[in-house]
Amino acid sequence: MDLTAVRFDERGLVPVVVQDARTGEVLTLAYANREALEETLRTGQSVFYSRSRKSLWRKGETSGNVQEVVEVLLDCDGDAVVYRVIPEGPACHTGERTCFHRPLLGGRKDLGFALGQVYATILERLKTLPEGSYVARMHQAGLDRILKKVGEEAGEVIIAAKNGDPEEIRWEAADLLFHLLLTLAETGLTLEDLAETLLKRHRPKEASG
């Protein structure tokens, strides 16, 4: 990023929207000065400026809930920044995943958001292997058991579609997607890897001539 393009306010600050790179979910709104942006770009970790303490604030330095920054975006007017991050733990000091957890107007979540949330949960379960967790149980059973389950769920989707029951299709497709996500996690692939492959494969062809 060319920091000369950033329009800092009279206090030398610019607002930073922090977004989960996997789900698109907005995690928090903070502020950065030039030094905080430089540190973020240099370290690949979220760094902000605390207006109350009047000093740099490195996300996770006390809580351990660091954020790996995968992309930094500047808006069209140059007066706002987005950190796209992979969070390690909650973003909010209350323990919530996001600081924006108090809805004033509800809304439906899209598939990309849901897949990201579920994938993040799967990764957390694989890391901690909590007792009673289905993910932990499947992990301990091994990859062959997971792949067998993928095949079973694919068959269930086919049967549901042949039956023509939308509700049955929805539930069976959700089961299939869940086990596909588990397969990705077990084999070290991410949603970003899958998205990159899909976009490369289905990118519109440029008009010839």
C-alpha positions as CSV (number, residue, x, y, z in Angstrom):
1,M,0.0,0.0,0.0
2,D,1.2,3.5,-0.8
3,L,0.6,5.3,2.5
4,T,0.9,8.6,0.8
5,A,-2.6,7.9,-0.6
6,V,-4.0,7.6,2.9
7,R,-6.0,10.7,4.0
8,F,-5.4,10.8,7.8
9,D,-7.7,13.2,9.7
10,E,-6.6,16.2,11.7
11,R,-5.5,13.9,14.5
12,G,-3.3,11.8,12.2
13,L,-5.8,8.9,12.3
14,V,-7.8,6.8,9.8
15,P,-10.7,4.5,10.7
16,V,-10.0,0.8,10.2
17,V,-12.7,-1.8,9.5
18,V,-11.6,-5.3,10.5
19,Q,-13.2,-8.0,8.5
20,D,-12.9,-11.8,8.8
21,A,-11.3,-12.9,5.5
22,R,-13.1,-16.3,5.7
23,T,-16.6,-15.2,6.3
24,G,-16.8,-11.5,5.3
25,E,-18.0,-10.7,8.8
26,V,-17.2,-7.3,10.2
27,L,-15.3,-7.9,13.5
28,T,-14.5,-4.4,14.8
29,L,-13.9,-0.8,14.0
30,A,-10.7,0.8,15.2
31,Y,-8.2,3.5,14.3
32,A,-4.7,3.6,13.0
33,N,-2.0,6.2,12.5
34,R,0.8,6.0,10.0
35,E,3.0,4.0,12.4
36,A,0.2,1.5,13.1
37,L,-0.3,0.9,9.4
38,E,3.4,0.5,8.8
39,E,3.6,-2.0,11.6
40,T,0.6,-3.9,10.3
41,L,2.1,-4.1,6.8
42,R,5.5,-5.1,8.2
43,T,4.4,-7.8,10.6
44,G,1.2,-9.1,9.0
45,Q,-0.6,-8.7,12.4
46,S,-3.3,-6.2,13.3
47,V,-1.9,-3.0,14.8
48,F,-4.0,0.0,15.7
49,Y,-3.7,3.3,17.6
50,S,-5.5,3.6,20.9
51,R,-7.1,7.0,21.2
52,S,-7.5,6.6,25.0
53,R,-4.0,5.4,25.8
54,K,-2.4,7.5,22.9
55,S,-0.2,4.6,21.9
56,L,0.0,1.7,19.5
57,W,-2.3,-1.2,20.2
58,R,-1.3,-4.7,18.9
59,K,-4.4,-6.9,18.8
60,G,-3.9,-9.9,21.0
61,E,-0.8,-8.6,22.9
62,T,-2.6,-9.3,26.2
63,S,-5.5,-11.6,25.3
64,G,-3.6,-13.8,22.8
65,N,-6.4,-13.3,20.3
66,V,-4.2,-12.1,17.5
67,Q,-5.3,-11.4,13.9
68,E,-3.3,-12.5,10.9
69,V,-3.7,-9.8,8.2
70,V,-4.1,-11.3,4.7
71,E,-5.0,-8.1,2.9
72,V,-5.1,-4.3,3.5
73,L,-7.5,-2.2,1.4
74,L,-7.9,1.5,1.0
75,D,-11.2,3.0,0.1
76,C,-11.9,5.1,-3.0
77,D,-11.5,8.4,-1.1
78,G,-8.5,7.3,0.8
79,D,-10.0,8.1,4.2
80,A,-10.8,4.5,5.5
81,V,-9.0,1.2,5.6
82,V,-10.0,-2.4,5.7
83,Y,-7.9,-5.1,7.4
84,R,-9.0,-8.5,6.1
85,V,-7.9,-11.0,8.8
86,I,-7.9,-14.5,10.0
87,P,-8.7,-14.2,13.7
88,E,-7.2,-16.3,16.4
89,G,-10.0,-16.1,19.0
90,P,-12.7,-13.5,19.6
91,A,-12.3,-9.9,18.3
92,C,-14.4,-8.3,21.1
93,H,-13.3,-7.7,24.6
94,T,-16.6,-9.2,25.8
95,G,-15.6,-12.6,24.4
96,E,-17.9,-12.3,21.4
97,R,-16.6,-13.2,18.0
98,T,-17.4,-9.7,16.7
99,C,-17.9,-6.4,18.4
100,F,-21.0,-6.1,16.2
101,H,-23.1,-8.7,18.1
102,R,-26.1,-6.5,19.0
103,P,-28.6,-6.5,16.1
104,L,-30.8,-3.5,15.5
105,L,-32.3,-5.1,12.4
106,G,-32.0,-8.8,11.7
107,G,-31.1,-10.3,8.4
108,R,-30.4,-13.6,6.7
109,K,-26.8,-14.8,6.3
110,D,-25.5,-15.9,2.9
111,L,-23.9,-19.2,2.1
112,G,-20.4,-17.8,2.1
113,F,-20.8,-16.5,5.6
114,A,-22.2,-19.8,6.9
115,L,-19.4,-21.8,5.3
116,G,-16.8,-19.6,6.8
117,Q,-18.3,-19.8,10.2
118,V,-18.6,-23.6,10.1
119,Y,-15.1,-24.0,8.8
120,A,-13.7,-21.8,11.5
121,T,-15.6,-23.9,14.1
122,I,-14.2,-27.1,12.6
123,L,-10.6,-25.7,12.8
124,E,-11.2,-24.8,16.4
125,R,-12.5,-28.3,17.2
126,L,-9.6,-30.0,15.5
127,K,-7.2,-27.8,17.5
128,T,-8.8,-28.4,20.9
129,L,-10.5,-31.8,20.3
130,P,-13.1,-31.2,23.0
131,E,-14.9,-34.2,24.6
132,G,-18.2,-35.0,23.0
133,S,-17.3,-33.1,19.7
134,Y,-18.5,-34.8,16.5
135,V,-15.5,-33.2,14.7
136,A,-13.1,-34.6,17.3
137,R,-14.7,-38.0,17.0
138,M,-14.5,-38.1,13.2
139,H,-10.9,-36.9,13.3
140,Q,-9.9,-39.7,15.7
141,A,-11.7,-42.2,13.4
142,G,-9.4,-41.1,10.6
143,L,-9.6,-39.7,7.1
144,D,-11.1,-42.8,5.5
145,R,-14.1,-42.6,7.8
146,I,-14.6,-39.0,6.9
147,L,-14.4,-39.8,3.2
148,K,-16.9,-42.6,3.6
149,K,-19.2,-40.1,5.2
150,V,-18.8,-37.7,2.2
151,G,-19.8,-40.5,-0.1
152,E,-22.8,-41.4,2.0
153,E,-24.0,-37.8,2.2
154,A,-23.6,-37.4,-1.5
155,G,-25.8,-40.4,-2.0
156,E,-28.4,-38.9,0.3
157,V,-28.4,-35.7,-1.7
158,I,-29.1,-37.7,-4.9
159,I,-32.0,-39.6,-3.2
160,A,-33.5,-36.3,-1.8
161,A,-33.3,-34.7,-5.2
162,K,-34.9,-37.7,-6.9
163,N,-37.7,-37.5,-4.3
164,G,-38.2,-33.8,-5.2
165,D,-38.5,-32.7,-1.6
166,P,-36.8,-29.3,-1.2
167,E,-36.6,-29.6,2.6
168,E,-35.0,-33.0,2.4
169,I,-32.5,-31.7,-0.2
170,R,-31.6,-28.7,2.0
171,W,-30.8,-30.8,5.0
172,E,-28.9,-33.5,3.1
173,A,-26.9,-30.9,1.1
174,A,-26.0,-29.2,4.4
175,D,-24.7,-32.5,5.7
176,L,-22.7,-33.0,2.5
177,L,-21.2,-29.5,2.7
178,F,-20.3,-30.0,6.3
179,H,-18.3,-33.1,5.6
180,L,-16.6,-31.5,2.6
181,L,-15.5,-28.7,4.9
182,L,-14.2,-31.3,7.4
183,T,-12.3,-33.0,4.5
184,L,-10.7,-29.7,3.5
185,A,-9.6,-29.0,7.1
186,E,-8.2,-32.5,7.6
187,T,-6.2,-32.2,4.3
188,G,-4.8,-28.8,5.1
189,L,-6.8,-26.9,2.5
190,T,-8.7,-23.6,3.2
191,L,-11.8,-22.0,1.9
192,E,-9.5,-19.5,0.2
193,D,-7.8,-22.3,-1.7
194,L,-11.1,-23.6,-2.9
195,A,-12.3,-20.1,-3.8
196,E,-9.2,-19.4,-5.8
197,T,-9.6,-22.7,-7.8
198,L,-13.3,-21.9,-8.5
199,L,-12.6,-18.4,-9.6
200,K,-9.7,-19.5,-11.9
201,R,-11.9,-22.2,-13.4
202,H,-15.0,-20.1,-13.9
203,R,-13.5,-16.7,-14.7
204,P,-15.4,-15.2,-17.6
205,K,-13.5,-15.4,-20.9
206,E,-12.3,-12.1,-22.3
207,A,-14.0,-11.1,-25.4
208,S,-11.8,-11.9,-28.4
209,G,-10.9,-9.3,-31.0
